[in-house]
Amino acid sequence: MRQRNLKDIAELYGCENSLRGIEEFRRVNGLEAISSTCFKAAKISAILIDDGVNFDKEHDIEWHKAFSPFVGRILRIERLAETILDEELPGGTSWTLDKFTEIFVGKLKSYPWLLCSPFAGEIFGLKTIAAYRSGLEINPNVSKIDAEEGLTETLLASKPIRIENKNFIDFIFTQSLEVYLDFGLALPKLSVHGMISSIKELLELAPINKVMFSTDGYAFPETYYLGAQKSREVIFSVLRDACIDGDLDIHEAVQAAKDIFAENSIRFYKLKLPVKSFGSANTISATPTNTNVAVSGIRLVRILWVDASGQQRCRVVPSARFQETVQRNGVGLAFAAMGMPSFTDGTVEESKLTATGEMRLVPDLSTRKIIPWETQEEMVLADMCLKPGEPWEYCPREALRRVMNAGFENEFFLLKSVLREGKEEWVPFDFTPYSSTSSYDAASPIFQEIVAALDSLNIPVEQVHAESGKGQFEVVLGYGPCTLSADNLIFARETIRAIARKHGLLATFVPNATHSNCFRYSMEDIGSGAHVHVSLFRDGKNVFMGSSQYGMSKAGEEFMAGVLYHLPRILAFIAPIPNSYDRLQPHTWSGPYQCWGRENKEVAVRAASPPGFPDGLVSNFEIRSFDGCANPHIGLAAILAAGIDGLRKHLSLPEPVDTDTSTFGQELKRLPESLSESLAALNEDNFMGDLIGEKLLVAIKAIRKAEIDFYSNHKDAYKQLIYRY
């Protein structure tokens, strides 16, 4: 658990994933800066401070108001009782239970009662730590005699007073408050399974409208961030299971999340917070509305995943079985499935993945969608888990769950079947030029269906047009968080292929094919890519832009510099088959040189300033070498790893190339011209293992090597790629 917390904090700070790296970041940035970072990331609407713990150095209420619009106090009743008993009664008289009760209850009723601490201010509620000291089995009918004996035992101990006698604790408790139950503290210290079990037990103990969330963070701002982050994840999992079991419907689950994270506290503490502060997408991660509702008429559910060679695959189960067990427990899949190359369904030996061992394809219910072209079926993307809730080290989606935003430009070829000398061959849909009106007009019925289908899947389409290649088109998808963008790319590919098939056509995302019976007729013809646009966001704000000479922030420059520096290695992930490198040629707008520029489509990394942004400011950058054979989650994870390395090492950008690359002659460094060269570059530096995972990296390297060996010995095998991608 400690390692996971370190990893989460390192990702938040963008620093080295080690205790030393985090400590150095804290030292350089200072308490106020890191507190601001943690509280913003935690999306906390109110801070209620339990002042029952003393520290040598403490900041007051006003200091905390810099990080939250609302700050108040919670009074710990045991601390109040101990403070009272530490005082001497007038005239040297002895404490009795009646005298203690009179003063104790009087203090509680005299709001706001000012404790001798830096947290002087209005008290919004009371808190007990009975659970820590004597357990949750409170005796509400503790006798006066037992309470008197408990008081005597407490007073006989040395000062300062610490109340540990169970009967006296129960007496104080019953004198104090209406009971609400909050949870926190233990969450970041338990395993995922332990956190889920704890919350399920808690919800069996108390009704939802009596359960409130608190981070229980203290002393260190990171504890607030971890408490908020883990609690949201765990509550989502618990409420999702409750919906699956039929204990709650979707509306009730969403309301339960709102109650637990905000509304119960607002009612109980009588906080004056606007509704929008806790009901917005910025503060509560509610279950998406289409997660696990059983839809009438659905017969089959396709469970989709993308393997390490970039091939999209699926298992199909009946809807009833999906509802009963699969949506919670997933379906089994051999470990070997992530060790398969593009040319065979057998595993690559050096991947270390064999027929021994099985993981679970566990559906991510937030991605569940009705298939527009087969309305009696649904499709859902799966996470790879050793067991539900425990990600497998090779899971591509798990490797990507980070902090970037991205968007894809989806290029593909439409092919039609013809018979030549009794044999079926695939030829281009048409032979028209770039953005041809006649080309789009001929394909318009197909794209009307594609765009409508994507719209029904909540996948935004920004534009469609004919590309330069023969029979080539492009569909530009909307921008969003990286995992969502990668998920949408997978669904978009499924949609485009399926609708093309309905029209008797073959849609393929393969970058190139050199065989004349396929569709790329000469090396001068344009290949297909999946250009990706990447930016950095924090709290919904683009932080890539800045006032430097290049119109980027320092973080933006360093991140982009890391990507540019590591691009030869990244190519092994985003241009993953030998065929990919036929596309990366000069004068084809594919970015074959290791350079960057502003609005220059010949460079490998293009800084972009779309309409609507101030002149000179860069909102994102485009990587043009990404292609349709890449696993989008693994590809984006590699880009992220490179960018983070740039931030860690404070890398700088070279001078931009803002003119035709051909004018530079030999000055520009050529990117790898083959998968062999890219794999060699990847083997030179193992920095990606930290973020992507060592085992997944070993499997990817083994698959790439197998691809190189196979296609170099089987020249005609490229023809089969149009059916696989």
Secondary structure as GFF3:
##gff-version 3
##sequence-region A 1 725
A	DSSP	alpha_helix	2	13	.	.	.	ID=ss1
A	DSSP	alpha_helix	19	29	.	.	.	ID=ss2
A	DSSP	alpha_helix	31	42	.	.	.	ID=ss3
A	DSSP	beta_strand	47	50	.	.	.	ID=ss4
A	DSSP	alpha_helix	61	64	.	.	.	ID=ss5
A	DSSP	beta_strand	71	76	.	.	.	ID=ss6
A	DSSP	alpha_helix	77	86	.	.	.	ID=ss7
A	DSSP	three_ten_helix	90	92	.	.	.	ID=ss8
A	DSSP	alpha_helix	97	109	.	.	.	ID=ss9
A	DSSP	beta_strand	123	127	.	.	.	ID=ss10
A	DSSP	alpha_helix	130	133	.	.	.	ID=ss11
A	DSSP	alpha_helix	144	156	.	.	.	ID=ss12
A	DSSP	alpha_helix	166	176	.	.	.	ID=ss13
A	DSSP	beta_strand	181	183	.	.	.	ID=ss14
A	DSSP	three_ten_helix	187	189	.	.	.	ID=ss15
A	DSSP	alpha_helix	192	205	.	.	.	ID=ss16
A	DSSP	three_ten_helix	208	210	.	.	.	ID=ss17
A	DSSP	beta_strand	211	213	.	.	.	ID=ss18
A	DSSP	alpha_helix	221	244	.	.	.	ID=ss19
A	DSSP	alpha_helix	250	258	.	.	.	ID=ss20
A	DSSP	pi_helix	259	263	.	.	.	ID=ss21
A	DSSP	alpha_helix	264	269	.	.	.	ID=ss22
A	DSSP	alpha_helix	276	279	.	.	.	ID=ss23
A	DSSP	beta_strand	300	306	.	.	.	ID=ss24
A	DSSP	beta_strand	312	318	.	.	.	ID=ss25
A	DSSP	alpha_helix	319	321	.	.	.	ID=ss26
A	DSSP	pi_helix	322	326	.	.	.	ID=ss27
A	DSSP	alpha_helix	327	329	.	.	.	ID=ss28
A	DSSP	beta_strand	331	334	.	.	.	ID=ss29
A	DSSP	three_ten_helix	335	339	.	.	.	ID=ss30
A	DSSP	three_ten_helix	349	351	.	.	.	ID=ss31
A	DSSP	beta_strand	358	363	.	.	.	ID=ss32
A	DSSP	three_ten_helix	365	367	.	.	.	ID=ss33
A	DSSP	beta_strand	369	371	.	.	.	ID=ss34
A	DSSP	beta_strand	374	387	.	.	.	ID=ss35
A	DSSP	beta_strand	390	391	.	.	.	ID=ss36
A	DSSP	alpha_helix	396	400	.	.	.	ID=ss37
A	DSSP	beta_strand	404	420	.	.	.	ID=ss38
A	DSSP	beta_strand	423	428	.	.	.	ID=ss39
A	DSSP	alpha_helix	437	456	.	.	.	ID=ss40
A	DSSP	beta_strand	461	466	.	.	.	ID=ss41
A	DSSP	beta_strand	472	477	.	.	.	ID=ss42
A	DSSP	beta_strand	480	481	.	.	.	ID=ss43
A	DSSP	alpha_helix	482	502	.	.	.	ID=ss44
A	DSSP	beta_strand	505	508	.	.	.	ID=ss45
A	DSSP	beta_strand	532	538	.	.	.	ID=ss46
A	DSSP	beta_strand	541	542	.	.	.	ID=ss47
A	DSSP	alpha_helix	554	565	.	.	.	ID=ss48
A	DSSP	alpha_helix	567	574	.	.	.	ID=ss49
A	DSSP	three_ten_helix	578	582	.	.	.	ID=ss50
A	DSSP	beta_strand	596	598	.	.	.	ID=ss51
A	DSSP	beta_strand	605	608	.	.	.	ID=ss52
A	DSSP	beta_strand	620	623	.	.	.	ID=ss53
A	DSSP	alpha_helix	632	649	.	.	.	ID=ss54
A	DSSP	three_ten_helix	661	667	.	.	.	ID=ss55
A	DSSP	alpha_helix	675	684	.	.	.	ID=ss56
A	DSSP	alpha_helix	689	692	.	.	.	ID=ss57
A	DSSP	alpha_helix	694	713	.	.	.	ID=ss58
A	DSSP	three_ten_helix	715	720	.	.	.	ID=ss59
A	DSSP	alpha_helix	721	724	.	.	.	ID=ss60
###
